[in-house]
Amino acid sequence: MRPIVLSLCFAALVVAVVVPAGAQEWAVEKLEASPRHHEWVEVPAGEGRSVRSFLAYPETEGKTLAVIVIHENRGLTDWVRLFADQVAEAGYLAIAPDLLSGFDADHPHTGTFESSDAARQAIYALDADRVTADLLAVQKHVAALPAASGKTAVAGFCWGGSQSFRFATSSPDLSAALVFYGTGPEDAEGIAAIQAPVYGFYGENDERVNATIPASKELMAKHGKTYEVEVYDGAGHAFMRQADDPEGPPEAKQAKEKAWARVKEILSRIE
């Protein structure tokens, strides 16, 4: 299998404790208090596999845009599910696939890893083509739901940000790709295949990831693709998650406020 290359995206370190990977009590509390409908689904992915995915439904009438939420390099955490709920609160159908689904016999999904560090190690052992196939299966599934309009966008964070950019090279039906502190594809062929506009969200104090932005801009411009970037003052890597953490820095909260307003404006234009 072809493993996904370790990108320049290094998430803020999570203290390693012996708890299920992805456990974040503050996020769970907010999810439990949400009035929106949530459910787990198993999305068929071929070869007898399925992708365990979290769905969050908006409190709206009629069909709406669906947003695929791609998790960080620690797997499908509680915070990623919380972000999906926030997307639903904004009026859109959200689906967050667990791309560690069926990793091996002992680890059928993120929550079965002994720590977030173990989940991270597994993420970087994933086959790149399988990730793409899983995301395409999730896109097909969510677009066909009765609550969906048929249009889809993708948003991802850190490793998931890089995967959102990469997914845009594989999905001609995608309406937009939102890349949160993720790196772009380095191959011109992949860039040339992108049909959707790509929107980048980056923290000022994230030098490793930000160092890749100029090359992505150059490649996207060379091939006539849309790549619009915003860099948020004072914010570091993973500012979207840090902003929701009660102990997160104020700079992250300020950055998320601006980024979230931009997200809603971008999504509103798709409808």
N, C-alpha and C positions, 0 to 999 in steps of 0.2 A: 504494500500500500504506500501511497505517496503522502508523507506527513506534512501538515501545515507548518511552514517555516515560522519560527519564533519571530514575531514582529518587534518593532521598536517600542511597542506599547507596553509599558510596565505599570501595572496598577499600583495604587497606594497599598502598602502591605497590610494584610489582615493578620492580627495576632493569632497564631496557631493554637487552637484549643481543641479538646476532644469533644466536639459537637458536630452534628450533621452539617455537611458543607452547605453554605447558603443561609444558615440560621441567623436572622436579625430580628430580635424581638420587637424593636421599635417599628419595623416595617410590618410585622405580623399584626401588631395592635391596630395600625391604621387600616390594614386590609380587612380585619374583622369588623371594624367600624364602618366600612364602606357600604353604602346602600345599593351598590351596583351588583348585578348578577355575575358570579364567577363560576367557572367549571373547568375541570380537567378533561382533555380529550386525547385519544390515541389516533394520531394521523398516520394512515398507511403509507409506508415508504418503500415498499417492494422488498423482495427476497425474505419475506416473512417478518420484516421489521416494522416498527412503528415509532413515531416521534411523540413522546409525551409532551403535551403542550397546555399552557394555561390560557384560558379565554376570559376576557373581561368585556362585558356588553355595556354599551352606553344606554342612558335612560332617555332614549329618543324614539320617535316613530319613523317608520320608513327605512329605506336602505341607506347604508353609509360606507364611506371609505374604510378599508381594513388596514391596520398598521401591524407589520411584523416586527416584533421587538427582539433583538439579538443580544444575548447576555454578555457579560464581561468574561474574563478568562478564569473565573471561579465557578462557572456553570450558572444554572438557573437559580439565582438567589431570591430571597424574599423581597429584596429591594427591586429587583427586575420585575417581579410580579406587581409590586406597588407602582412602578412606572407604568406598567400596562393598565392598571386601574386609573391612573391619572390621565392616560390617553382616552380611556372610556369616559371619564368625567368631562373631558373636553368635547365629547360627542362622537367618538369614533370607536369602531370595533377593534379590539386589540388582541393579538395572539403572540404569546411568548413561548417559542419552542425550546425544549431542553435538548441541546445538541450533544449532550452526553448520554442520551437515551440509548440503551442497549450497548453500553460501552464494553461490558463483558458480563459473564455469568454472575459475578459478585457485585457488580455495580450497574443495575438497570437504569438508574437516573442519578442526577446530582445529589439528591438527598441521601444516597446510600454510600457516598464517599466519607471516609473517616474524618476528613478535615478539608478546608478550602484549599490548602496547599496540595493535597492529593488530587482534588478536582482540577486544579490548575495544571498539574503534571499530565493528567489525562487529556485535557484540552489540546495540549501541544502534541499529543500523539495521534490526534484524529486525522483521518484521511481527508484531504481537501476536497476531493471529488464527492465523497460521501456527504460532507457538509453541504455542498451545493445541491446535491440531489435531495437531501432532507429539506432544505429551504424551499426548493421548488415544489416539493410535495405539500409543504405547509401553505405556501402561497396558493396553490391550486385548491386546497381544502377550504381555506378561509374565504377565498373569493367566491366560492360556490354556496356559502351559507345563506340562509334566507334573509339574514339581517344585513348582508353585504351588498354593496352596489356593483361589485365586480372589479373595482379599482383597488390597487394595493400600493402601499408605500412601505419602506423599511427604515428602521432606526436601530442603531447598535452602539455599544459602548466599549471602548478599549479594544480588546480582541474582537468583540462584536462590531465595533466601529469599522475595523479593517474588513470584517466579513460583509458589512453592509455595502461598502465600496466595491468589494469583490463580487457580491451578488448582483450588483448593477451591471456587471459585465456578462452575466449569464441569463438575465431575465428581461426579454424584450417588452414584456407587459408591465413592467414596474413604472409607477407614476413619479416616484421621487425616492432618493436615498439620502437619509440623514446620518451623517458620520460624526459621532462624538469621540473626539480624541483618538481617532484610528488612522492608520496609514493607508495610502492608496496603492493600487496595483502598479508594478514597475514595468510591465510588458505593454508595448504599444498596441499589440493585437487585442489585448483585453480592453484597453481604454477605447479603442476604435469601435468596439462592440456596444459600448454604453449608449442607451437610448434615453434614459431618465436624467433629469437634472440632479446634481449631487450638491448637497449643502454641508459644509464643514463647521463644526463647533469645537473650539479649542481653548484651553486655558493658557494664559500668558506664561505661567511658570511650569511649562511642560516641554523643556527644550528638546528632549529626544524625539518626541513625536512631531513637534513643530518644525524640526529640521527637515522633515520630509515634505512639508507643504509646498515649497517652491518647485520641486520636481513634479509633483502631482499637478500643480497649476500649469506648468510648462507643457506636460503631456496632454492634459485636457484641452488646453488652448490650441495646441498643434492639430488636434483632431476635431476641433470645432464643438467641443462639449462644454456644458454648463457646470462650473464648479465655483460656488460662492462660499467664501470663508469668513467667519467672524472669530476673533480672538478676544477673550474676556479678561479684562485687567485684573491682576492680582490672583486669579484662579489657577489652581494646579490641575494635575491629572485627576480624573474621576470626580470632577466637581459636581456633576449631577447627583451622584450618590451621596457625596459628602454633604450636599445641601439639605438632604432629607434626614440625615443623621442628626439627632439632637445635639451631639457633640461636634458637629461639623463647623469649620471656620466660617466667619461672616463673609469672606471673599467668595466662597463657594455659593453661599445663599444668594448673594448679589448677582453672581454670574448665572445661576440657574434662573433667576427671575427674568433676566434679559433673554436667555436662551429659550426659555419656555414660551415667552411671548412670540419669539421668532418661529418656533415650532408650530404654534397654533396658526400663525399667519401663513406659513408655507402650506400646511394641510388644508386650510380654508380655500386656497387657490385651486386645489385639485378637484374639489367638488364643483 
